[in-house]
Amino acid sequence: MPIGSICVFCGASSGANPLYRQSAIAMGETLARRGIRLVYGGGAVGLMGVVADAALAAGGEVIGIIPQRLQDSEIGHPGLTRLEVVDGMHARKARMAELSDAFIALPGGLGTLEELFEVWTWGQLGYHSKPLGLLDVNDFYGKLSHFLDHLVDEGFVRPPHRAMLQRSDSPEDLLQRLEAWQPSVRPKWSESAPR
């Protein structure tokens, strides 16, 4: 499927490993080079600021969505193509999803995981049919991936829903996987439905 814009979830911190910052730069540059608009949380700090700066420096378009409370804390990025200020976190996530054709999580913390799992759940329930991916830098998401497989083994997640989440350590490869992804699951969960 053609992808014109991608929502990137990532940390408001740069993390402990310099590879995380390098991967955010690579992702921003790759999106810009491919003419894909970056949609993200609008911050100027951490990996959020790094990916936005890299995309902008490479000539890309960057749209940030930030809640008023965070904007008032002066962490909004002042140099974006467009910065939208919304009422709260729920409005932020809904607007980012509305503007995006796909979603990618870079390394991050609780907020990154919460955003990823919410949008993944929306896909599982049929609210969208957009691909999702993990940029798995230095096996950052390896243990999470094992746990997700455990959820399948224990009967809480269907294999097709698990397969909705693509994973790669390369921005270019991950984008190719997202473009090749085809929805193949029924947006329904019930005890009687086949797995």
C-alpha positions in Angstrom: 0.0 0.0 0.0 1.3 3.5 -0.7 2.3 5.4 2.4 2.3 9.2 2.4 2.6 9.8 6.1 3.9 7.8 9.0 3.3 8.4 12.7 6.4 7.8 14.8 6.1 7.1 18.5 9.4 7.5 20.4 10.9 8.6 23.7 11.0 12.1 25.1 14.4 11.0 26.3 17.3 10.0 24.1 18.0 6.8 26.2 21.2 5.4 27.5 22.6 4.0 24.2 23.8 6.4 21.4 22.5 3.9 18.9 18.9 5.1 19.7 19.7 8.6 18.7 21.5 7.4 15.5 18.4 5.3 14.6 16.1 8.3 15.1 18.3 10.3 12.7 18.3 7.5 10.2 14.5 7.2 10.4 13.9 10.9 9.9 16.3 11.1 7.0 14.8 8.0 5.4 11.3 9.4 5.6 12.3 12.7 4.1 14.3 11.0 1.3 11.3 8.9 0.4 8.9 11.8 0.5 6.9 10.5 3.5 5.5 13.0 5.9 6.5 12.5 9.5 3.6 12.8 12.1 4.7 12.7 15.7 4.0 14.1 19.2 5.4 17.6 18.5 8.1 17.6 21.2 11.6 19.2 20.8 13.2 16.9 23.4 14.6 13.4 23.3 14.2 11.1 20.3 11.1 13.0 19.4 13.2 16.1 18.7 15.9 14.1 17.0 13.7 12.4 14.5 11.9 15.7 13.7 15.1 17.6 13.3 16.6 14.9 11.0 13.5 14.9 8.8 13.5 18.7 8.6 17.2 18.9 7.8 16.7 16.4 5.0 13.9 18.6 3.5 11.0 16.5 4.8 7.6 17.7 6.0 6.9 17.3 9.8 3.6 17.7 11.6 3.6 17.7 15.4 0.5 17.2 17.6 1.0 18.3 21.1 -1.4 18.8 24.1 -1.8 22.3 25.4 -0.4 21.3 28.8 2.9 20.1 27.2 3.0 23.2 25.0 2.7 25.4 28.0 5.7 23.6 29.5 7.7 24.9 26.5 8.6 21.5 25.1 6.9 21.9 21.8 9.1 22.0 18.7 9.2 25.6 17.3 10.5 24.8 13.8 8.1 22.2 12.4 6.2 22.4 9.1 3.1 22.6 11.3 2.4 22.2 15.0 -1.1 21.5 16.1 -2.0 22.1 19.8 -4.9 20.0 21.0 -6.8 19.6 24.3 -5.3 16.5 25.7 -3.6 13.1 25.2 -6.7 11.4 23.8 -7.1 14.1 21.2 -3.4 14.0 20.4 -3.5 10.2 19.6 -6.7 10.5 17.6 -5.3 13.3 15.5 -2.0 11.5 14.9 -3.8 8.4 13.8 -6.1 10.4 11.5 -3.1 12.0 9.7 -1.1 8.8 9.3 -1.1 5.9 6.9 1.1 3.7 9.1 2.8 3.7 12.6 6.3 3.1 13.8 7.6 2.8 17.3 11.3 3.7 17.9 12.8 3.1 21.4 10.9 4.8 24.1 9.3 4.4 27.5 5.8 4.1 28.9 4.2 6.7 26.6 5.7 5.1 23.5 4.4 1.6 24.5 1.0 3.0 25.4 0.6 4.7 22.0 1.8 1.6 20.2 -0.6 -0.7 22.0 -3.5 1.6 21.7 -3.2 2.0 17.9 -2.5 -1.8 17.6 -5.7 -2.5 19.5 -7.6 -0.2 17.3 -6.4 -2.2 14.3 -7.3 -5.5 16.0 -10.8 -4.2 16.5 -11.1 -3.0 13.0 -11.1 0.8 13.6 -8.3 1.0 11.0 -6.3 -1.2 8.6 -3.0 0.5 8.8 0.4 -1.2 9.2 2.5 -1.0 12.4 6.1 -1.5 12.9 8.9 -1.6 15.5 12.3 -0.1 14.6 14.2 -2.6 16.7 17.5 -0.9 17.4 20.1 -3.1 19.2 17.3 -5.6 20.0 15.5 -3.0 22.1 12.1 -4.7 21.5 13.4 -8.3 21.6 12.1 -9.2 25.0 8.7 -7.5 24.2 8.5 -9.6 21.0 9.1 -12.8 23.0 6.3 -11.8 25.4 4.0 -11.1 22.5 4.7 -14.6 21.2 3.9 -15.9 24.7 0.5 -14.1 24.5 -0.2 -16.0 21.3 0.9 -19.3 22.8 -1.4 -18.7 25.8 -4.4 -18.0 23.6 -4.8 -14.3 24.3 -3.7 -12.9 20.9 -4.5 -14.5 17.6 -1.5 -15.2 15.3 -2.9 -12.9 12.5 -3.2 -10.0 15.0 0.4 -10.7 16.2 1.5 -10.6 12.6 0.1 -7.1 12.3 3.3 -5.8 14.0 6.3 -5.8 11.7 9.8 -5.6 13.1 13.2 -4.6 11.7 16.4 -2.9 12.7 16.6 -1.0 9.4 14.4 2.0 8.6 14.4 1.2 4.9 13.6 -2.5 5.4 10.9 -1.6 7.9 9.3 0.8 5.5 9.3 -1.9 2.8 7.6 -4.3 5.2 4.9 -1.8 6.0 4.3 -1.0 2.3 4.0 -4.8 1.6 1.7 -5.5 4.5 -1.8 -6.5 3.7 -4.7 -6.6 6.2 -5.7 -10.3 6.7 -7.6 -10.4 9.9 -11.3 -10.1 10.7 -11.8 -7.2 13.1 -13.6 -9.3 15.7 -12.8 -11.2 18.9 -15.0 -13.8 20.5 -14.5 -17.1 22.2 -16.1 -18.9 19.3 -14.2 -17.2 16.5 -11.5 -19.3 14.9 -7.9 -18.5 15.8 
